[in-house]
Amino acid sequence: MLNKIVITLMPLVPKKIIHLVAKKYIAGDILDDAVRITQDFAKQDGMTTIDVLGEFVTSKEEATAEKEESLRVLDAIKKFDLPTTLSVKSTSQGLDIDEEFAYQNIKEIVTKANEYGIFVRLDMENSPYTDKILNFYRRFRAEGLDNVGIVLQAYMRRTEDDINSLLALKPSIRLCKGIYKEDSSIAFQGKEEIRENYKKLLRLILNNEMYVGIATHDEMLILDALTEIEKRGLSKENYEFQMLLGVREKRRDNILSQGHPMRIYVPYGTDWYGYATRRLKENPEMAGNIFKAMFKFQ
């Protein structure tokens, strides 16, 4: 009950308190922080994907700055030979401003990454952007840029059709549950129906021999994926597990110690609030930490 109350009142909680709790899930404010986290996790033979925090930008100047920061990430990956990829949100590159402007921004990133031999993941955002992001992906592949993958969300009712529409391209797919609030007409709402759809989609991806990032902290889905991997004798070149920085670290390390590929999502930057509040709402058990943090400022 307390957790639900805190989550409901989160918009009223001072940002400094949210930040106190959320910093566990964010590398820091600057690129050096993401590099450090990546290098530390590499000592365990783990991988990361680096994300420059920022989305829904409203000016071309902001979008250009976001693009330039992503290009800096690529330079750092190459310079330090990091076992990481780059994740990009299309709205951070100006999708709300001008679709073609955003495409060209992302194309510059993907092209440079291709020259460096670095993979780029197009993050999925909420439903108004789904078709546009998938179209970006198709355009990149049509232009011969194969170092790019997508994210698909198991709670969206359309995702099975989306996968089927992409079969010929054999995309690299990060499969997650989905975190944005969506209407029941387009998204499953119940925990069990989302789980069942996740399992169904995972099998569809594996049956069609596509690379999959199994992005979940849900123990039932982790166990189901491990069973499928063993049953199919799946090669490590065909899958990886993915988790968020700071979430279920013991389970993460356990999966990694069993010899499975593991990648963690490493966001950094000063534009942390939207990301942090969504993650805290996704993990209501963390609400108790917010409650405790509130008393530290009394």
Helices and strands as residue ranges (DSSP letters): H 2-8, G 10-12, H 15-22, G 23-25, H 31-42, E 47-52, H 60-80, E 84-88, G 90-93, H 99-116, E 120-122, G 127-129, H 130-142, E 148-153, H 159-165, G 167-169, E 173-176, H 191-207, E 212-215, H 219-232, G 236-238, E 239-244, H 249-257, E 262-268, H 273-282, G 284-286, H 287-296
